[in-house]
Amino acid sequence: MEKSSLIAQARQQLEAARRATSGRSAKTVHGGHEKVLRQTVIAMCAGRSTDEFNNPGEATVHVLTGRVRLTCGPTTWDGSPGDLLIAPQTPHALHAVEDSVILLTVAKTSRPD
């Protein structure tokens, strides 16, 4: 059994994002490339966005702090602390409306060899 404080991870990643020229920081807290399930704490400073991307399987965005906007074409979903956004299977992007931290959970549809 392992235990991890998402509050502490969020604080650390947001501090790192504020220092980074990209305004973003991330750390995988469970799983990884070799696993089906992967959970990553991602921090983004206000005004920063991800490039548009596809899911390798199913994905959710749990907003830990701040406010984010998930965009898929002309459709947007806003998220605040405690919200769980289900990421679409089509290309989408994430934008930080204010300094934000999310927990991205991805379950790949196929396990790598």
Buried (B, 14 or more C-beta within 10 A) or exposed (E): EEEEEBEEBBBBBBEBBEEBEEBBBBEBBBBEEEBBEBBBBBBBBEEBBBEEEEBBBBBBBBBBBBBBBBBBEEEEBEBEEEBEBEBBEEEBBBBBBEBBBBBBBBBBEEEEE
